[in-house]
Amino acid sequence: MPRDEPARDEELMVAYRDGNLGAFEALYRRHKGGLYRYLLRQCRDNAVAEELFQDVWLNLIRSRGSYVVSSRFTTYLYRVAHNRLIDHYRRQAPAALVSYDEGEGAQELLAPRESEPNVFYEARAQLVRVLEVLETLPAAQREAFVLQQEAGMSVEEIAEATDVSRETAKSRLRYAMNKLRAGLAEWL
């Protein structure tokens, strides 16, 4: 591989498994934002999201010796995160899984590149509406949508990460997209 091309995540994880700490740092830098936003949107609490975030990375560190490339690294990482969320919810009272409130991470979604106030307020209004519509989705549909949008996962990877069949993941994503389109019809 040419030196100017970044290493694939799977290569970095294998390098980390084999003792390269710099490879772990590169993986962490690449995935910390998306993973944290996923956890925050699932649990709606900054403190809990931070704890789960740390747990996921610690689980990754602990299990590095047994890592084998069997799918994309993001699928592996979000599967660990999904399982950690399940464990958390089993210990806690059931709660809705995904929240897109204006907590940490929302500002980067709200800040448009353009500096015109009308563009900013229109974008903000659209984001607020997206967040409202997302809140109405069933938890499993929100999770499928977030995994697709935050982690860039395919239907197959979502199915693997959430331990459901491909058809179930596809159905959840399709229903979520249809409900989002209906709820955002004024901007489409």
Order of alpha helices (4+ residues) and beta strands (2+ residues): alpha-alpha-alpha-alpha-alpha-alpha-alpha-alpha-alpha
